[in-house]
């Protein structure tokens, strides 16, 4: 996997996750941990069992529904908003992972936990 460090070799900023699986709410993930979770989500949505990191999203059978699943799960699990079209702009796992990690470092997570969608659909709202 490509380096997920900050500019000029500086340590990368942590990513605060509202409710990542297996991570207490509000705990900061390192860029490496966030990148590993993006890879898990990618492989799960595409039904992959191996480490097919050199193939593109499209070559792996990625279609619009898989793209929607990936970005929804990233938003729900990591609190990072990306667009489905980002998978076509960054079609390889390493490139997409860098894009997601950068997006997570650039903005603060949704303050109410989870995604905007799940917050609106929650029975507690």
VENCORNOR-V474934 format. One record per residue. N is the residue number from 0. SS is DSSP state (h for helix, s for strand, l for the rest). Layout:
# VENCORNOR-V474934
n=[N	N]
ss=[SS	SS]
This chain:
# VENCORNOR-V474934
n=[0	1	2	3	4	5	6	7	8	9	10	11	12	13	14	15	16	17	18	19	20	21	22	23	24	25	26	27	28	29	30	31	32	33	34	35	36	37	38	39	40	41	42	43	44	45	46	47	48	49	50	51	52	53	54	55	56	57	58	59	60	61	62	63	64	65	66	67	68	69	70	71	72	73	74	75	76	77	78	79	80	81	82	83	84	85	86	87	88	89	90	91	92	93	94	95	96	97	98	99	100	101	102	103	104	105	106	107	108	109	110	111	112	113	114	115	116	117	118	119	120	121	122	123	124]
ss=[l	l	l	l	l	l	h	h	h	l	l	l	l	l	s	s	l	l	l	l	l	l	l	l	l	l	l	s	s	l	h	h	h	h	h	h	h	h	h	h	h	h	h	h	h	h	l	l	l	l	l	l	l	l	l	s	l	l	l	l	l	l	l	h	h	h	h	h	h	h	h	h	h	h	h	h	h	h	l	l	l	l	l	l	l	h	h	h	h	l	l	s	h	h	h	h	h	h	h	h	h	h	h	h	h	h	l	l	l	l	l	l	l	l	l	h	h	h	h	h	h	l	l	l	l]
